Amino acid sequence: MSLESKLKELGITLPEAPKPVAAYVPAVTSRGQVIVSGQLPMQNGELICTGKVPSQVSIEDAQAAARQCVLNGLAVLKAELNGDLSRLVRVVRIGVFVQSDDNFFAQPQVANGASEFLLELLDEAGRHARAAVGVNALPLDASVEVEFTFEVN
């Protein structure tokens, strides 16, 4: 099943690709890969999840924010591919950054929000390498940021 079909089946419409919040481009295509800049959990132009995990944001809410980051990353990919998501071969790697309290060590649980969603959407093509990193702050006080490397043809 194609990604577009799977999204339709799940009742999901990709958002418009978010605009950069600083001096960078949303994506770069090079040698059969699209590298998508870090995506924040933006929905309808608003940041939906801010603050540190888990004191200000629950793990479950941070996982949902990571899912939103995936939708935004896929929207950027679609824009980079001139609307043709059928060119997507697989997810190669994601990097998940979690704004964390000092004694929080469950960043992989938060990252699973993104990883499991990619598997749901893409089956084996969604299986990827990953880094899950705790940080003391993220842009705009976002709780989660996710970057992507996709293989395309």
Residue pairs with C-beta under 8 A, 6 or more apart in sequence:
1 9
1 123
2 85
2 86
3 74
3 85
3 86
3 88
3 121
3 122
4 85
4 86
6 120
6 121
6 122
7 13
7 14
7 121
10 120
10 121
12 71
14 71
14 74
14 75
14 78
15 42
15 43
15 44
15 71
15 72
15 75
16 75
17 26
17 72
17 75
17 76
17 78
17 79
18 26
18 39
18 40
18 42
18 72
18 75
18 76
19 26
20 26
20 37
21 40
21 139
21 140
22 139
24 37
25 37
26 36
26 37
26 76
26 79
26 80
27 34
27 35
27 36
27 37
27 76
27 77
27 79
27 80
28 34
28 35
29 35
29 80
29 152
32 151
32 152
32 153
33 92
33 149
33 150
33 151
33 152
34 77
34 80
34 81
34 148
34 149
34 150
34 152
35 147
35 148
35 149
35 150
36 73
36 76
36 77
36 80
36 147
36 148
36 149
36 150
37 76
37 147
38 95
38 97
38 145
38 146
38 147
39 69
39 70
39 72
39 73
39 76
39 145
39 146
39 147
39 148
40 47
40 69
40 72
40 138
40 139
40 140
40 142
40 144
40 145
41 47
41 48
41 49
41 64
41 65
41 66
41 68
41 69
41 72
41 142
41 143
41 144
42 48
42 68
42 72
43 68
47 140
47 141
47 142
48 65
48 68
49 57
49 61
49 62
49 64
49 65
49 68
49 142
49 143
49 144
50 56
50 57
50 140
50 141
50 142
50 143
51 57
51 99
51 141
51 143
52 99
52 100
52 101
52 104
52 143
53 59
53 62
53 98
53 99
53 100
53 101
53 104
53 110
53 143
53 144
54 62
54 101
54 104
54 106
55 101
56 143
57 65
57 143
59 106
59 109
59 110
61 143
62 98
62 110
62 113
62 143
62 144
63 109
63 110
63 112
63 113
64 113
65 113
65 142
65 143
65 144
66 96
66 110
66 111
66 112
66 113
66 114
66 117
66 144
66 146
67 113
67 114
67 117
69 114
69 144
69 145
69 146
70 114
70 117
70 118
70 121
70 146
73 146
73 147
73 148
74 85
74 121
77 85
77 88
77 148
77 150
78 84
78 85
81 87
81 88
81 152
87 152
87 153
88 122
88 125
88 150
88 151
88 152
89 125
89 150
89 151
89 152
89 153
90 122
90 124
90 125
90 126
90 127
90 128
90 150
90 151
91 118
91 122
91 125
91 126
91 127
91 128
91 148
91 149
91 150
91 151
92 128
92 129
92 149
92 150
92 151
93 128
93 129
93 130
93 131
93 148
93 149
94 111
94 114
94 115
94 118
94 128
94 129
94 130
94 131
94 146
94 147
94 148
94 149
95 130
95 131
95 133
95 146
95 147
96 107
96 110
96 111
96 114
96 130
96 131
96 132
96 133
96 144
96 145
96 146
97 133
97 134
97 135
97 138
97 144
97 145
97 146
97 147
98 104
98 107
98 110
98 111
98 132
98 133
98 134
98 135
98 143
98 144
99 135
99 136
99 137
99 138
99 141
99 142
99 143
99 144
100 107
100 134
100 135
100 136
104 134
105 134
107 132
107 133
107 134
108 132
110 132
110 144
111 130
111 132
113 144
114 146
115 128
115 130
118 126
118 128
119 126
119 127
120 126
138 144
138 145
139 145
